[in-house]
Amino acid sequence: VQLQASGGGLVQAGGSLRLSCTASIYIFSIDTMNWYRQAPGNQRDLVATITTRGSSSYANSVKGRFTISRDNAKNTVYLQMNNLTREDTAVYYCNARTRYIDSWGQGTQVTVSS
């Protein structure tokens, strides 16, 4: 599975960004679509997950601010990020995972300035 992430950029604290991740296959067949992030010097952490049934879950640090969604017709998963803080600065990666697949996108940089 090839994943193409986009939507990162530079934003001021309190602002919003929407990340997109488009897959090369039908995402309805993918058990979970996930967004991770990795800040310099840190490990890659799970930010949000959405299942084929549309159930979602979030890291505590982003609950209430980030929303993950999927558009099966476009084979695209989104991460709407609101009220961004400097602590959200990282490279964001999308991930597609099934029993047989664990694929990663190339990452998109999100930088939040104060």
DSSP file (Angstrom, degrees, kcal/mol; ACC not computed):
  #  RESIDUE AA STRUCTURE BP1 BP2  ACC     N-H-->O    O-->H-N    N-H-->O    O-->H-N    TCO  KAPPA ALPHA  PHI   PSI    X-CA   Y-CA   Z-CA
    1    1 A V              0   0    0      0, 0.0     2,-0.5     0, 0.0   103,-0.2   0.000 360.0 360.0 360.0 130.0    0.0    0.0    0.0
    2    2 A Q        -     0   0    0    101,-0.1    22,-1.6     2,-0.0     2,-0.4  -0.875 360.0-164.1-101.9 135.3    1.3    3.4   -0.9
    3    3 A L  E     -A   23   0A   0     -2,-0.5     2,-0.6   101,-0.4   103,-0.5  -0.968   6.1-163.1-122.2 132.3    0.3    6.3    1.3
    4    4 A Q  E     -A   22   0A   0     18,-2.4    18,-2.5    -2,-0.4     2,-0.3  -0.948  10.6-166.1-118.5 112.2    0.7   10.0    0.3
    5    5 A A  E     +A   21   0A   0     -2,-0.6     2,-0.3    16,-0.2    16,-0.2  -0.731  16.4 156.3 -98.3 146.5    0.4   12.5    3.2
    6    6 A S  E     +A   20   0A   0     14,-2.3    14,-2.7    -2,-0.3   102,-0.1  -0.956  32.8  76.9-155.0 170.7    0.0   16.2    2.7
    7    7 A G        +     0   0    0     -2,-0.3    11,-0.3     1,-0.3    -1,-0.0   0.330  57.9 132.7 107.0  -6.8   -1.3   19.3    4.4
    8    8 A G        +     0   0    0     12,-0.1     2,-0.3     9,-0.1    -1,-0.3  -0.153  22.8 122.0 -69.6 172.1    1.5   20.1    6.8
    9    9 A G  E     -d  110   0B   0    100,-0.9   102,-2.8    99,-0.1     2,-0.5  -0.988  59.8 -50.6 165.0-167.6    3.0   23.5    7.2
   10   10 A L  E     +d  111   0B   0     -2,-0.3     2,-0.3   100,-0.2   102,-0.2  -0.867  53.9 165.6-102.1 129.2    3.7   26.4    9.5
   11   11 A V  E     -d  112   0B   0    100,-2.6   102,-2.5    -2,-0.5     2,-0.1  -0.984  34.7-111.2-142.3 150.5    0.9   27.7   11.6
   12   12 A Q  E >   -d  113   0B   0     -2,-0.3     3,-2.3   100,-0.2    72,-0.2  -0.473  50.5 -83.1 -78.2 153.5    0.7   30.0   14.7
   13   13 A A  T 3  S+     0   0    0    100,-2.7    72,-0.2     1,-0.3    -1,-0.1  -0.293 120.0  30.0 -54.4 136.5   -0.3   28.7   18.0
   14   14 A G  T 3  S+     0   0    0     70,-3.4    69,-0.6     1,-0.3    -1,-0.3   0.265 100.2 114.2  92.5 -10.9   -4.0   28.4   18.3
   15   15 A G    <   -     0   0    0     -3,-2.3    69,-2.3    69,-0.3     2,-0.3  -0.093  58.0-122.4 -84.8-173.8   -4.4   27.8   14.6
   16   16 A S        -     0   0    0     66,-0.2     2,-0.3    67,-0.2    66,-0.2  -0.928  20.4-179.9-132.9 153.1   -5.6   24.9   12.6
   17   17 A L  E     - B   0  81A   0     64,-2.1    64,-3.2    -2,-0.3     2,-0.5  -0.978  16.3-146.1-143.8 154.1   -4.4   22.5    9.9
   18   18 A R  E     - B   0  80A   0    -11,-0.3     2,-0.3    -2,-0.3    62,-0.2  -0.977  14.0-158.4-124.2 120.1   -5.9   19.6    8.1
   19   19 A L  E     - B   0  79A   0     60,-2.6    60,-2.2    -2,-0.5     2,-0.4  -0.688   6.2-158.7 -92.2 147.6   -3.7   16.7    7.1
   20   20 A S  E     -AB   6  78A   0    -14,-2.7   -14,-2.3    -2,-0.3     2,-0.4  -0.954   9.2-169.7-125.8 147.1   -4.7   14.3    4.3
   21   21 A C  E     -AB   5  77A   0     56,-2.1    56,-2.5    -2,-0.4     2,-0.5  -0.941   7.8-166.3-137.9 113.7   -3.5   10.8    3.6
   22   22 A T  E     -AB   4  76A   0    -18,-2.5   -18,-2.4    -2,-0.4    54,-0.2  -0.875   9.3-150.5-106.4 130.4   -4.4    9.1    0.3
   23   23 A A  E     -A    3   0A   0     52,-2.9   -20,-0.2    -2,-0.5     4,-0.1  -0.619  18.5-133.8-100.1 157.0   -4.0    5.4   -0.1
   24   24 A S  S    S+     0   0    0    -22,-1.6     2,-0.3    -2,-0.2   -21,-0.1   0.500  90.9  45.0 -86.1  -4.4   -3.3    3.5   -3.3
   25   25 A I  S    S-     0   0    0    -23,-0.2     2,-0.4    50,-0.1    -2,-0.2  -0.816 107.4 -71.5-129.9 173.3   -5.9    0.9   -2.4
   26   26 A Y    >   -     0   0    0     -2,-0.3     3,-1.3     1,-0.2     4,-0.1  -0.506  38.8-153.9 -66.8 121.8   -9.5    0.9   -1.1
   27   27 A I  G >  S+     0   0    0     -2,-0.4     3,-1.7    45,-0.3    -1,-0.2   0.658  85.6  77.5 -76.0 -13.0   -9.2    2.0    2.5
   28   28 A F  G 3  S+     0   0    0      1,-0.3    -1,-0.3    44,-0.2    -2,-0.1   0.746  92.8  55.8 -66.1 -17.6  -12.4    0.2    3.4
   29   29 A S  G <  S+     0   0    0     -3,-1.3     2,-0.5    69,-0.0    -1,-0.3   0.455  88.7  92.8 -90.0  -0.9  -10.3   -2.9    3.3
   30   30 A I    <   -     0   0    0     -3,-1.7    68,-0.2     1,-0.2     3,-0.1  -0.829  68.5-147.3 -99.3 125.3   -7.8   -1.6    5.8
   31   31 A D  S    S+     0   0    0     -2,-0.5    21,-1.2     1,-0.2     2,-0.4   0.938  79.5   6.8 -57.6 -52.8   -8.5   -2.5    9.5
   32   32 A T  E     -FE  51  97B   0     65,-2.1    65,-2.5    19,-0.2     2,-0.5  -0.996  57.0-159.4-135.7 140.0   -7.1    0.7   10.9
   33   33 A M  E     -FE  50  96B   0     17,-2.7    17,-2.4    -2,-0.4     2,-0.3  -0.965  27.6-173.0-110.9 134.2   -5.8    3.9    9.5
   34   34 A N  E     -FE  49  95B   0     61,-3.0    61,-2.5    -2,-0.5     2,-0.5  -0.915  24.6-147.2-132.7 150.8   -3.6    5.8   11.9
   35   35 A W  E     +FE  48  94B   0     13,-2.7    12,-3.2    -2,-0.3    13,-1.7  -0.983  23.0 178.0-114.2 130.5   -1.7    9.1   12.3
   36   36 A Y  E     -FE  46  93B   0     57,-3.2    57,-2.5    -2,-0.5     2,-0.3  -0.791   9.6-157.0-118.2 165.8    1.5    9.1   14.2
   37   37 A R  E     -FE  45  92B   0      8,-2.3     8,-3.0    -2,-0.3     2,-0.4  -0.996   5.4-164.0-144.8 152.8    3.9   11.9   14.9
   38   38 A Q  E     - E   0  91B   0     53,-2.3    53,-2.3    -2,-0.3     6,-0.2  -0.948   5.1-162.7-140.1 116.2    7.6   12.2   15.7
   39   39 A A    >   -     0   0    0      4,-0.5     3,-2.4    -2,-0.4    51,-0.1  -0.603  47.4 -75.1 -89.7 157.5    9.2   15.3   17.2
   40   40 A P  T 3  S+     0   0    0      0, 0.0    -1,-0.1     0, 0.0     3,-0.1  -0.272 119.9   8.2 -55.3 129.7   13.0   15.7   17.0
   41   41 A G  T 3  S+     0   0    0      1,-0.3     2,-0.2    -3,-0.1    -2,-0.0   0.425 112.7 102.1  81.1  -1.9   14.7   13.4   19.5
   42   42 A N  S <  S-     0   0    0     -3,-2.4    -1,-0.3     1,-0.1     2,-0.1  -0.678  74.4-104.4-111.6 165.6   11.5   11.6   20.4
   43   43 A Q        -     0   0    0     -2,-0.2     2,-0.5    -3,-0.1    -4,-0.5  -0.374  46.1 -91.3 -78.3 166.1   10.0    8.3   19.5
   44   44 A R        -     0   0    0     -6,-0.2     2,-0.4    -2,-0.1    -6,-0.2  -0.708  50.0-162.8 -81.8 123.4    7.1    8.0   17.0
   45   45 A D  E     -F   37   0B   0     -8,-3.0    -8,-2.3    -2,-0.5     2,-0.3  -0.836  21.2-113.2-113.8 145.4    3.9    8.2   18.9
   46   46 A L  E     +F   36   0B   0     -2,-0.4   -10,-0.3   -10,-0.2     3,-0.1  -0.589  33.2 173.7 -73.9 130.5    0.3    7.3   17.9
   47   47 A V  E     -     0   0B   0    -12,-3.2    12,-2.5     1,-0.4     2,-0.3   0.816  59.9  -7.2-104.0 -48.3   -1.9   10.3   17.6
   48   48 A A  E     -FG  35  58B   0    -13,-1.7   -13,-2.7    10,-0.2    -1,-0.4  -0.996  53.3-161.9-155.3 151.7   -5.2    9.0   16.3
   49   49 A T  E     -FG  34  57B   0      8,-2.2     8,-1.9    -2,-0.3     2,-0.4  -0.988   1.9-171.5-135.9 143.0   -6.8    5.9   14.9
   50   50 A I  E     -FG  33  56B   0    -17,-2.4   -17,-2.7    -2,-0.3     6,-0.2  -0.997  14.4-149.1-135.3 136.1   -9.9    5.2   12.8
   51   51 A T  E >   -F   32   0B   0      4,-2.4     3,-1.6    -2,-0.4   -19,-0.2  -0.368  34.5 -98.7 -95.3 174.6  -11.3    1.7   12.1
   52   52 A T  T 3  S+     0   0    0    -21,-1.2   -20,-0.1     1,-0.3   -21,-0.1   0.794 125.8  55.1 -62.9 -26.9  -13.2    0.4    9.1
   53   53 A R  T 3  S-     0   0    0    -22,-0.2    -1,-0.3     2,-0.1     3,-0.1   0.505 122.0-108.2 -84.2  -3.9  -16.3    0.8   11.1
   54   54 A G    <   +     0   0    0     -3,-1.6     2,-0.2     1,-0.3    -2,-0.1   0.506  68.3 147.2  92.3   2.8  -15.5    4.5   11.7
   55   55 A S        -     0   0    0     -5,-0.0    -4,-2.4     1,-0.0     2,-0.3  -0.518  28.9-162.9 -72.6 141.9  -14.6    4.2   15.4
   56   56 A S  E     -G   50   0B   0     -6,-0.2     2,-0.3    -2,-0.2    -6,-0.2  -0.895  14.8-175.5-128.0 155.6  -11.9    6.6   16.4
   57   57 A S  E     -G   49   0B   0     -8,-1.9    -8,-2.2    -2,-0.3     2,-0.3  -0.978   8.8-159.1-146.9 157.7   -9.5    7.0   19.3
   58   58 A Y  E     -G   48   0B   0     -2,-0.3   -10,-0.2   -10,-0.2     2,-0.2  -0.941  26.4-103.1-139.1 153.4   -7.0    9.6   20.3
   59   59 A A    >>  -     0   0    0    -12,-2.5     3,-1.7    -2,-0.3     4,-1.0  -0.495  41.2-116.8 -67.2 147.9   -3.9   10.2   22.3
   60   60 A N  T 34 S+     0   0    0      1,-0.3     3,-0.4     2,-0.2    -1,-0.1   0.845 112.1  63.5 -57.1 -34.0   -4.7   12.1   25.5
   61   61 A S  T 34 S+     0   0    0      1,-0.2    -1,-0.3     3,-0.0   -14,-0.1   0.680 112.5  33.1 -68.3 -16.8   -2.6   15.0   24.4
   62   62 A V  T X> S+     0   0    0     -3,-1.7     3,-2.4   -15,-0.2     4,-2.2   0.457  82.6 128.7-118.6  -3.7   -4.8   15.7   21.4
   63   63 A K  T 3< S+     0   0    0     -4,-1.0     4,-0.1    -3,-0.4    -3,-0.0  -0.281  80.2  16.1 -57.0 134.8   -8.3   14.7   22.6
   64   64 A G  T 34 S+     0   0    0      2,-0.4    -1,-0.3     1,-0.1     3,-0.1   0.284 125.8  59.2  85.8 -11.2  -10.8   17.5   22.0
   65   65 A R  T <4 S+     0   0    0     -3,-2.4    17,-2.0     1,-0.2     2,-0.3   0.692  97.3  53.8-116.7 -33.5   -8.5   19.2   19.6
   66   66 A F  E  <  -C   81   0A   0     -4,-2.2    -2,-0.4    15,-0.2     2,-0.4  -0.800  58.8-167.8-108.1 147.0   -7.9   16.7   16.8
   67   67 A T  E     -C   80   0A   0     13,-2.4    13,-3.1    -2,-0.3     2,-0.4  -0.988   5.8-157.4-135.1 126.5  -10.4   14.8   14.7
   68   68 A I  E     +C   79   0A   0     -2,-0.4     2,-0.3    11,-0.2    11,-0.2  -0.835  21.9 164.5-100.5 139.9   -9.7   11.8   12.5
   69   69 A S  E     -C   78   0A   0      9,-1.8     9,-2.8    -2,-0.4     2,-0.4  -0.944  21.5-143.5-147.3 166.9  -12.0   11.0    9.7
   70   70 A R  E     -C   77   0A   0     -2,-0.3     2,-0.5     7,-0.2     7,-0.2  -0.990   7.9-160.1-138.7 146.4  -12.1    9.0    6.5
   71   71 A D  E >>> -C   76   0A   0      5,-3.2     5,-1.9    -2,-0.4     3,-1.0  -0.901   9.3-172.0-122.4  98.3  -13.6    9.3    3.0
   72   72 A N  G >45S+     0   0    0     -2,-0.5     3,-0.7     1,-0.3   -45,-0.3   0.839  83.2  60.4 -62.9 -32.8  -13.8    5.8    1.6
   73   73 A A  G 345S+     0   0    0      1,-0.2    -1,-0.3    -3,-0.1    -2,-0.0   0.817 114.6  35.7 -64.6 -28.6  -14.8    7.1   -1.8
   74   74 A K  G <45S-     0   0    0     -3,-1.0    -1,-0.2     2,-0.2    -2,-0.2   0.392 104.4-127.6-102.7   1.2  -11.6    9.1   -2.0
   75   75 A N  T <<5 +     0   0    0     -3,-0.7   -52,-2.9    -4,-0.6     2,-0.4   0.884  67.3 133.0  53.3  40.2   -9.4    6.5   -0.2
   76   76 A T  E   < -BC  22  71A   0     -5,-1.9    -5,-3.2   -54,-0.2     2,-0.4  -0.957  45.7-160.7-130.6 139.4   -8.4    9.3    2.0
   77   77 A V  E     -BC  21  70A   0    -56,-2.5   -56,-2.1    -2,-0.4     2,-0.3  -0.935  16.6-157.0-114.8 142.3   -8.0    9.8    5.8
   78   78 A Y  E     -BC  20  69A   0     -9,-2.8    -9,-1.8    -2,-0.4     2,-0.4  -0.836  14.0-158.8-118.6 154.4   -7.9   13.2    7.3
   79   79 A L  E     -BC  19  68A   0    -60,-2.2   -60,-2.6    -2,-0.3     2,-0.6  -0.896  11.8-161.8-131.2 105.0   -6.6   14.6   10.6
   80   80 A Q  E     -BC  18  67A   0    -13,-3.1   -13,-2.4    -2,-0.4     2,-0.6  -0.766  10.0-166.8 -85.4 122.8   -8.2   17.9   11.5
   81   81 A M  E     +BC  17  66A   0    -64,-3.2   -64,-2.1    -2,-0.6     2,-0.3  -0.949   9.3 176.9-119.0 117.2   -6.0   19.7   14.0
   82   82 A N        +     0   0    0    -17,-2.0   -66,-0.2    -2,-0.6   -67,-0.2  -0.773  59.2  20.2-116.6 161.1   -7.4   22.7   15.9
   83   83 A N  S    S-     0   0    0    -69,-0.6    -1,-0.2    -2,-0.3   -67,-0.2   0.914  83.7-162.0  49.5  51.4   -6.0   24.9   18.7
   84   84 A L        -     0   0    0    -69,-2.3   -70,-3.4    -3,-0.2     2,-0.3  -0.310   9.2-165.2 -68.5 146.4   -2.5   23.8   17.8
   85   85 A T    >   -     0   0    0    -72,-0.2     3,-1.9   -71,-0.1     4,-0.2  -0.779  38.1-101.2-122.9 169.3    0.3   24.4   20.3
   86   86 A R  G >  S+     0   0    0      1,-0.3     3,-1.7    -2,-0.3    26,-0.3   0.808 119.1  67.1 -62.0 -27.8    4.1   24.3   20.0
   87   87 A E  G 3  S+     0   0    0      1,-0.3    -1,-0.3   -48,-0.0   -48,-0.0   0.638  90.2  64.6 -68.6 -12.5    4.0   20.8   21.5
   88   88 A D  G <  S+     0   0    0     -3,-1.9    -1,-0.3     2,-0.0     2,-0.3   0.520  72.4 119.5 -86.3  -5.4    2.3   19.6   18.4
   89   89 A T    <   +     0   0    0     -3,-1.7     2,-0.3    -4,-0.2    22,-0.2  -0.451  42.8 104.8 -63.6 123.7    5.3   20.4   16.2
   90   90 A A  E    S- H   0 110B   0     20,-1.9    20,-2.8    -2,-0.3     2,-0.5  -0.970  76.4 -80.3-177.8 171.3    6.5   17.2   14.6
   91   91 A V  E     -EH  38 109B   0    -53,-2.3   -53,-2.3    -2,-0.3     2,-0.5  -0.876  47.5-146.7 -90.1 128.8    6.6   15.2   11.5
   92   92 A Y  E     -EH  37 108B   0     16,-3.0    16,-2.2    -2,-0.5     2,-0.4  -0.841  14.7-168.9-103.4 132.1    3.2   13.5   11.0
   93   93 A Y  E     -E   36   0B   0    -57,-2.5   -57,-3.2    -2,-0.5     2,-0.3  -0.945  12.6-143.9-121.0 137.3    3.0   10.1    9.4
   94   94 A C  E     -E   35   0B   0     -2,-0.4    11,-2.5   -59,-0.2     2,-0.4  -0.758  19.7-166.7 -96.6 153.5    0.0    8.2    8.2
   95   95 A N  E     -EI  34 104B   0    -61,-2.5   -61,-3.0    -2,-0.3     2,-0.5  -0.996  14.3-156.6-142.4 139.4   -0.1    4.4    8.6
   96   96 A A  E     -EI  33 103B   0      7,-2.3     7,-2.5    -2,-0.4     2,-0.4  -0.980  20.5-176.8-118.9 128.1   -2.3    1.7    7.2
   97   97 A R  E     +EI  32 102B   0    -65,-2.5   -65,-2.1    -2,-0.5     2,-0.2  -0.980  15.6 147.3-136.1 128.9   -2.5   -1.6    9.2
   98   98 A T        -     0   0    0      3,-2.6   -68,-0.1    -2,-0.4    -2,-0.0  -0.727  66.7 -80.5-133.2-171.0   -4.1   -4.9    8.7
   99   99 A R  S    S+     0   0    0     -2,-0.2     3,-0.0     1,-0.2    -2,-0.0   0.823 132.8  24.9 -62.4 -29.0   -3.2   -8.4    9.6
  100  100 A Y  S    S+     0   0    0      1,-0.1     2,-0.4     0, 0.0    -1,-0.2   0.477 116.4  65.6-115.4  -5.8   -0.8   -8.5    6.6
  101  101 A I        +     0   0    0      2,-0.0    -3,-2.6     0, 0.0     2,-0.2  -0.952  37.2 166.2-126.4 138.6    0.0   -4.9    5.9
  102  102 A D  E     +I   97   0B   0     -2,-0.4     2,-0.3    -5,-0.2    -5,-0.2  -0.675  26.0 168.4-145.6  88.0    1.8   -2.2    7.9
  103  103 A S  E     -I   96   0B   0     -7,-2.5    -7,-2.3    -2,-0.2     2,-0.4  -0.777  17.4-157.1-111.8 148.6    2.5    0.6    5.5
  104  104 A W  E     -I   95   0B   0     -2,-0.3  -101,-0.4    -9,-0.2    -9,-0.2  -0.935  10.7-134.8-125.3 143.8    3.8    4.2    6.1
  105  105 A G        -     0   0    0    -11,-2.5  -101,-0.2    -2,-0.4     3,-0.1  -0.261  36.9-100.2 -81.1 179.9    3.5    7.4    4.3
  106  106 A Q        -     0   0    0   -103,-0.5   -13,-0.1     1,-0.1  -102,-0.1   0.592  61.1-113.2 -83.6 -10.7    6.4    9.7    3.8
  107  107 A G        -     0   0    0    -13,-0.1     2,-0.4     1,-0.1   -14,-0.2   0.193  18.7-132.0  91.9 145.2    5.6   12.2    6.6
  108  108 A T  E     - H   0  92B   0    -16,-2.2   -16,-3.0  -102,-0.1     2,-0.3  -0.998  22.0-122.1-136.4 132.7    4.5   15.8    6.5
  109  109 A Q  E     - H   0  91B   0     -2,-0.4  -100,-0.9   -18,-0.2     2,-0.5  -0.558  22.2-170.8 -81.1 131.1    6.0   18.5    8.7
  110  110 A V  E     -dH   9  90B   0    -20,-2.8   -20,-1.9    -2,-0.3     2,-0.5  -0.988   5.6-176.8-118.4 123.2    3.9   20.5   11.1
  111  111 A T  E     -d   10   0B   0   -102,-2.8  -100,-2.6    -2,-0.5     2,-0.6  -0.981   7.3-164.6-124.7 124.2    5.5   23.4   12.8
  112  112 A V  E     -d   11   0B   0     -2,-0.5     2,-0.3   -26,-0.3  -100,-0.2  -0.930   8.7-159.9-111.0 122.5    3.6   25.5   15.3
  113  113 A S  E      d   12   0B   0   -102,-2.5  -100,-2.7    -2,-0.6    -2,-0.0  -0.710 360.0 360.0-101.0 152.3    5.1   28.9   16.2
  114  114 A S              0   0    0     -2,-0.3    -1,-0.1  -102,-0.2  -102,-0.1   0.451 360.0 360.0 -88.5 360.0    4.3   30.9   19.3
